[in-house]
């Protein structure tokens, strides 16, 4: 399925992925894990769905925008954080034939984009290098390792919806 071939099934996939991102971010927020210097946003595992469908890219972006707004992020965080998710998901899709490489893109995008927001927009104390490390750690756990587990689960499903 090519990105320029928009259809109802693809739009539905994007909408479901966006909704799942919002719900999982809320779960992480309830546990105090979705924002701040140390983040374990479990919704980032959904980046693995970009390995199966191009519709995951806009779905993850829209889901991140909505989740960031609803969880009280400031405007610059909504913009930068959502764009980081968009970039990470886009490159995950482009490198989908190499999942171990593809899922590094969400980690890198967030580890580069989010630390300046934490330091300058939110005014958290600490160095950019420290924030890069903490954001990367959360992304490695959630986007990379949980993402690989999700990829395997979807791949092993006999009737997954992306076939």
SULGIZI-V357439 format. One record per backbone hydrogen bond with DSSP energy under -0.5 kcal/mol. CO is the residue of the C=O (numbers start at 1). NH is the residue of the N-H. E is the energy in kcal/mol with one decimal. If there is no record, write none. Layout:
CO,NH,E + CO,NH,E
This chain:
2,5,-1.4 + 4,6,-1.0 + 7,11,-2.5 + 8,12,-2.4 + 9,13,-2.3 + 10,14,-2.5 + 11,15,-2.5 + 12,16,-2.6 + 13,17,-2.5 + 14,18,-2.5 + 15,19,-2.5 + 16,20,-2.7 + 17,21,-2.4 + 18,22,-2.2 + 19,23,-2.5 + 20,24,-2.9 + 21,25,-2.1 + 22,26,-2.3 + 23,27,-2.1 + 24,28,-2.3 + 25,29,-2.7 + 26,30,-2.7 + 27,31,-1.5 + 28,33,-3.6 + 28,34,-0.5 + 29,32,-1.4 + 33,40,-3.3 + 37,39,-0.6 + 40,42,-1.2 + 41,44,-2.3 + 42,45,-1.7 + 43,46,-1.8 + 44,47,-1.7 + 45,48,-2.0 + 46,49,-1.8 + 47,50,-1.7 + 48,51,-1.8 + 49,52,-1.6 + 49,53,-1.7 + 53,56,-1.2 + 54,57,-1.3 + 54,58,-0.6 + 55,59,-1.6 + 56,60,-3.1 + 57,61,-1.9 + 58,62,-2.8 + 59,63,-2.5 + 60,64,-2.4 + 61,65,-2.5 + 62,66,-2.6 + 63,67,-2.8 + 64,68,-2.8 + 65,69,-2.2 + 66,70,-2.9 + 67,71,-2.0 + 68,73,-2.6 + 69,72,-1.4 + 74,77,-0.5 + 74,78,-2.3 + 75,79,-2.4 + 76,80,-3.0 + 77,81,-2.3 + 77,82,-0.5 + 78,82,-1.5 + 79,83,-2.3 + 80,84,-2.4 + 81,85,-1.9 + 82,86,-2.3 + 83,87,-2.8 + 84,88,-2.6 + 85,89,-2.6 + 86,90,-2.6 + 87,91,-2.3 + 88,92,-1.9 + 89,93,-2.4 + 90,94,-2.2 + 91,95,-1.9 + 93,96,-1.5 + 95,98,-2.6 + 95,102,-0.5 + 98,101,-1.6 + 98,102,-3.2 + 99,103,-2.1 + 101,104,-1.9 + 101,105,-0.6 + 102,105,-1.3 + 103,107,-0.6 + 104,108,-2.7 + 105,109,-3.0 + 106,110,-2.0 + 107,111,-2.5 + 108,112,-1.7 + 109,113,-2.3 + 110,114,-2.2 + 113,117,-0.7 + 114,117,-0.5 + 114,118,-2.3 + 115,119,-2.5 + 116,120,-3.1 + 116,121,-0.7 + 117,121,-1.1 + 117,122,-2.2 + 118,124,-2.4 + 127,131,-2.3 + 128,132,-2.7 + 129,133,-2.2 + 130,134,-2.5 + 131,135,-2.7 + 132,136,-2.5 + 133,137,-2.3 + 134,138,-2.0 + 135,139,-2.4 + 136,140,-2.9 + 137,141,-2.2 + 138,142,-2.6 + 139,143,-1.1 + 139,144,-2.1 + 140,145,-2.8 + 141,146,-2.0 + 142,147,-0.7 + 144,148,-2.6 + 145,149,-2.0 + 146,150,-2.6 + 147,151,-2.7 + 148,152,-2.2 + 149,153,-2.3 + 150,154,-2.8 + 151,155,-2.6 + 152,156,-2.2 + 153,157,-0.9 + 154,157,-0.5 + 157,160,-1.0 + 160,163,-1.5
